[in-house]
């Protein structure tokens, strides 16, 4: 136990190396069976070995994934504890971020097919010279080999012009190599992840210097943030990094630039339009949490909740790190959202009874934390009452 208090940084380094390697290798268990990432024989052997686990040894893959989640959340709780007790420095946090990024930036986007839609949209513009809003991938059947592993091929692009513009450069510098294009987009997403952490640190420096490092930890090492950005590569992190940039620019009195960054954030993926009232009221982080929660609720009324939607909220929760119960609930919710992948990994489909299982695994951690908070409050009240009644 003393080691946990005396060597927190060293232990976090070990834990995140183990988590990073485990998650990197696990990601390749989910490579689509119709996709060959590389023609190199060594890489094909590597790919097929892990594909076999993901598709033909599903119980093993599920246990592997659950092991990653358990270790990730225990390490995350320990990291938050270390941050609250000021056992780690900002420089050490950045080193840990570097370890996680290096280990995961080249991983396969295991939990989402959105990455391939990003890639194909760029290809539509640069190779086929078509407007991605006017055509669907399915219209290229017979000439486009990517269709064998893509999803949502019957729909035109759902991405904003700004995001498409950013992906064009990644395609140009891939020089026609599929794997290089995939990695280019992953690197770009990782850059936005780093930018978001930097902004959280800078904002924390202005509004609550004592909790700056803790806020960075709460965001950077949340397992959902790591998985949905560094592994799955969702562009939501780009939207949120720009929104955080708008917040920071407001604090240093660059108001015009702040509104421009917020406009760019909305242009990236629309959802941060809910932050405009917050910006007009002076960027209160708690108001930002509430605004994005409202946005999430409105989206959920229209469609199923997807785990990466929580990326809209967690950056602002990191800016109120002293509100412990909010952090607890956010941690529980993120765990519940990641557990939604487990039934698919085990059963290999999204049909019944998967929807019911997803509901239960999502709500169970939240209910547990609510119960924990209730018990803690009751015990705290009793201790205070006994102290007040003692002579």
Secondary structure, DSSP 4 states (H G I P E B T S, - for coil): -HHHHH-HHHHHHHHHHHHHHHHHHHHGGG--TT----S-HHHHHHHHHHHHHHHH-HHHHHHHHHHHHHHHHHHHHHHHHHHHTT-S-HHHHHHHHHHHHHHHTTS--TT-SHHHHHHHHHHHHHTS---TTT--GGGGTTT-GGGGT-S-TTS---S-HHHHHHHHHHHHTTTT-HHHHHHHHHHHHHHHHHHHHHHHHHHHHHH-GGGHHHHHHHHHT-HHHIIIIIIT--THHHHHHHHHHHHHHHHTT-HHHHHHHHHHHHHHHSGGGGGHHHHHTT--HHHHHHHHHHHHHHHHHHS---GGGGHHHHHHHGGGTT-HHHHHHHHHHHHHHHHHHHHHHHHSSSSTTHHHHHHHHHHHHHHHHHHHHHHHHHHHHHHHHHHHH--
